[in-house]
């Protein structure tokens, strides 16, 4: 028998043509999953989630039971009352933790690849620049979305199951939509801007410092214009204020804390334009990396 017929059979498949970004996203999530700091940050978010679980249980079981001796006390405590304000406050608190987690997870995603010459490996395979960008973004987005919207949706589902009524179901649907919109309005620009800073500097620490300084400068300039011109709507150009304004309107809060008189759609437009500019600049940087390799 000829020798060539006893060798390994030839590869009959082909390169994956769809969903190639999933390899990049899976690799980033795999790296984060073994990090102790990342696990600790997620654990802190889980502690806040457990506190809200106990709050919902106390309200739906104890406060709604007229025979329970603790029911009058819990009805008078505002912190146990379940409303749209409850889930807005939950996401609002989680946003700070989400930002720190994304800063830790994403500030080195691109600059570390460049320092370790990984783009040459990535782009030597059937992987294009948009696959690389989408994979990095989705890995970071999923982390932030889990800490905010996913946990909020689980709390809303728990409340709907423990207080089954058509009114509660209607309220829960509105709160679920508000949770998804508020979380997306915060996570998308944060993820894109962190990745952009990671592509512009040479180290993870420098990228984190750049993000923090840019955020401080953005808020300080908006406050300076608002105080100098005596026009509160200048605070709209502070990205955290704009995101909070969108969240308040999506949850239809009775007592909003952000004193802006412009429609909330202007805040949403500002967040969308900021995200688009970050995306275009980031795409230009990654496309340049692909051409260089």
WOBELUR-V821716 format. One line per field, one symbol per residue. ss: DSSP state (~ for helix, > for strand, _ for the rest). phi: phi as a letter, one per 30 degrees, with the letter a starting at -180 (. if undefined). A space follows every 10 residues. Layout:
ss=???
phi=???
This chain:
ss=__~~~~____ __________ ~~~~~~~~~~ ~~~__~~~~~ ~~~~~~~~~~ ~~~~~~~~~~ ~~~_______ ~~~~~~_~~~ ___~~~~~~~ ~~~~~~~~~~ ~~~~~~____ ~~~~~__~~~ ~~______~~ ~~~~~~~~~~ ~~~~~~~~~~ ~~~~~~~~~~ ~~___~~~~~ ~~~~~~~~~~ ~~~~~~~~~~ ~~~~~~~~~~ ___~~~~~~~ ~~~~~~~~~~ ~~~~~~~~~_ _~~~~~~_~~ ~~~~~~~~~~ ~_________ ___~~~~~~~ ~~~~~~~~~~ ~~~~~~~~~~ ~~_
phi=.edddcdddd dcdaddcbhd dddddddddd dddcdddddd dddddddddd dddddddddd cdddcddddd dddddddddc dcaddddddd dddddddddd dddddcdcdc dddddchded deddcdbcdd dddddddddd dddddddcdd dddddddddd ddbdaddddd dddddddddd dddddcdddd dddddddddc ccbddddddd dddddddddd dddddddddh bddddedded dddddddddd dhddbdcccc cddddddddd dddddddddd dddddddddd ddd
